[in-house]
Amino acid sequence: MEDSSQTAGGLRRELLATLAGIRDPQSRLQWMVDRARHRPALPEVDRREEHRVAGCQVRLWWVAEYRDGRCWFRSDSDAVTLKALTGLLAECYSGEKPAEVVADPPSFLGELGLLRQLAESRRATVLRVAEGMVGFAREAMARDGVSMAGSAE
């Protein structure tokens, strides 16, 4: 039997449980920022204009890939809060099947109050990335001929 903490969904549950256990919103944001500082930067090859998030006032790169039937996400930004939040999205959903991403979109951003401390433009950027991630997964499902109601196994 596979250890659930080693699966993509298991990692997401583990990360979100840790965040939910941090009651102070400022401490929660600081935990995400500290985690982001240890995340490797995107290689220069991925820091291309085609990976830039449109409408963002600072540089934010979002790379979405589909291989071996799973979605893989990476991000980086000049702004540490954007690096932290988009990196959390990437960690939570990388390695999942597209149907899993679509079935469990990142509503935790609002539920855990992760966007409250952000300026409106940064909040909108993170939400745009989250929507784009789910849209990417929907497109992958469509390419694979998987209906929105279920998955082809």
C-alpha positions as CSV (number, residue, x, y, z in Angstrom):
1,M,0.0,0.0,0.0
2,E,1.3,3.5,-1.0
3,D,2.1,5.9,1.9
4,S,-0.5,8.7,1.5
5,S,2.1,11.3,2.5
6,Q,4.1,10.3,-0.5
7,T,1.3,10.9,-3.0
8,A,0.6,14.3,-4.5
9,G,-2.7,14.5,-2.6
10,G,-1.1,13.3,0.6
11,L,1.5,16.0,0.4
12,R,-1.2,18.6,-0.1
13,R,-3.1,17.4,2.9
14,E,0.1,17.4,5.0
15,L,1.0,21.0,3.9
16,L,-2.5,22.3,4.5
17,A,-2.8,20.6,7.9
18,T,0.5,22.3,8.8
19,L,-0.9,25.7,7.6
20,A,-4.2,25.2,9.4
21,G,-2.3,24.5,12.6
22,I,-0.6,27.9,12.5
23,R,-3.3,30.2,13.9
24,D,-1.6,33.6,13.5
25,P,-2.0,34.8,9.9
26,Q,1.3,36.6,9.9
27,S,3.1,33.5,11.2
28,R,1.4,31.4,8.5
29,L,2.6,33.8,5.8
30,Q,6.1,33.7,7.3
31,W,6.1,29.9,7.3
32,M,5.2,30.0,3.5
33,V,7.9,32.6,2.8
34,D,10.5,30.6,4.7
35,R,9.6,27.6,2.7
36,A,9.8,29.6,-0.5
37,R,13.3,30.8,0.3
38,H,14.5,27.2,0.3
39,R,12.8,26.4,-3.0
40,P,15.2,26.3,-6.0
41,A,14.9,29.1,-8.5
42,L,13.6,28.3,-11.9
43,P,16.4,27.8,-14.4
44,E,17.0,30.6,-16.8
45,V,15.6,28.5,-19.7
46,D,12.1,28.7,-18.0
47,R,12.4,32.4,-17.2
48,R,11.0,33.2,-20.7
49,E,8.3,35.7,-21.6
50,E,6.0,32.8,-22.5
51,H,6.0,31.7,-18.9
52,R,5.4,35.1,-17.4
53,V,2.0,35.6,-15.8
54,A,0.2,38.4,-17.7
55,G,-0.9,41.5,-15.7
56,C,1.5,40.9,-12.9
57,Q,3.4,44.1,-11.8
58,V,6.5,42.1,-10.8
59,R,8.1,39.2,-12.6
60,L,6.3,35.9,-12.0
61,W,6.9,32.8,-14.0
62,W,4.5,29.8,-14.0
63,V,5.5,26.6,-15.8
64,A,2.8,23.9,-16.4
65,E,3.8,20.6,-17.9
66,Y,1.8,17.5,-18.7
67,R,3.7,14.2,-18.8
68,D,3.1,10.6,-18.0
69,G,-0.6,11.4,-17.4
70,R,0.1,13.9,-14.6
71,C,0.3,17.6,-14.2
72,W,3.6,19.2,-13.1
73,F,3.8,22.9,-12.0
74,R,6.7,25.1,-11.1
75,S,6.9,28.8,-10.3
76,D,9.2,31.6,-9.3
77,S,8.9,35.3,-8.7
78,D,10.9,38.4,-7.8
79,A,8.2,39.0,-5.1
80,V,8.7,36.6,-2.2
81,T,5.0,36.5,-1.3
82,L,4.1,35.5,-4.9
83,K,6.9,33.0,-4.9
84,A,5.5,31.6,-1.6
85,L,1.9,31.3,-2.7
86,T,2.4,30.1,-6.3
87,G,5.1,27.7,-5.0
88,L,2.6,26.3,-2.5
89,L,0.1,25.8,-5.4
90,A,2.8,24.0,-7.4
91,E,3.8,21.8,-4.5
92,C,0.2,20.9,-3.7
93,Y,-0.8,19.9,-7.2
94,S,2.4,18.7,-9.0
95,G,2.2,15.0,-9.8
96,E,-1.6,14.8,-9.7
97,K,-3.7,13.5,-12.5
98,P,-5.7,16.3,-14.3
99,A,-9.0,15.0,-13.0
100,E,-7.6,15.2,-9.4
101,V,-6.7,18.9,-9.9
102,V,-10.1,19.7,-11.4
103,A,-12.0,17.8,-8.7
104,D,-10.2,19.6,-5.9
105,P,-9.3,23.1,-6.9
106,P,-7.3,25.3,-4.5
107,S,-10.2,26.7,-2.5
108,F,-7.9,26.4,0.5
109,L,-6.4,29.8,-0.5
110,G,-9.6,31.5,0.8
111,E,-10.5,28.9,3.5
112,L,-7.1,29.4,5.2
113,G,-7.1,33.1,4.7
114,L,-3.9,33.0,2.7
115,L,-4.9,35.9,0.4
116,R,-6.2,38.3,3.1
117,Q,-2.9,40.0,3.8
118,L,-2.1,40.6,0.1
119,A,-2.6,43.7,-1.9
120,E,-5.5,43.4,-4.3
121,S,-3.2,43.1,-7.4
122,R,-1.2,40.3,-5.8
123,R,-4.4,38.5,-4.7
124,A,-5.7,38.7,-8.2
125,T,-2.4,37.4,-9.6
126,V,-2.5,34.3,-7.3
127,L,-6.1,33.6,-8.2
128,R,-5.3,33.9,-11.9
129,V,-2.5,31.4,-11.4
130,A,-4.9,29.0,-9.5
131,E,-7.5,29.4,-12.3
132,G,-4.9,28.8,-14.9
133,M,-3.7,25.7,-13.2
134,V,-7.2,24.2,-13.1
135,G,-7.7,25.3,-16.8
136,F,-4.5,23.6,-17.7
137,A,-5.7,20.4,-16.1
138,R,-9.1,20.6,-17.9
139,E,-7.2,21.0,-21.2
140,A,-5.1,17.9,-20.4
141,M,-8.3,16.0,-19.7
142,A,-9.8,17.1,-23.0
143,R,-6.7,16.0,-24.9
144,D,-6.8,12.6,-23.2
145,G,-10.5,12.2,-23.9
146,V,-11.4,12.2,-20.2
147,S,-14.9,13.5,-19.4
148,M,-15.3,16.0,-16.6
149,A,-17.6,13.6,-14.8
150,G,-14.9,10.9,-14.4
151,S,-11.6,9.7,-15.4
152,A,-10.5,7.1,-17.9
153,E,-8.4,4.5,-16.1
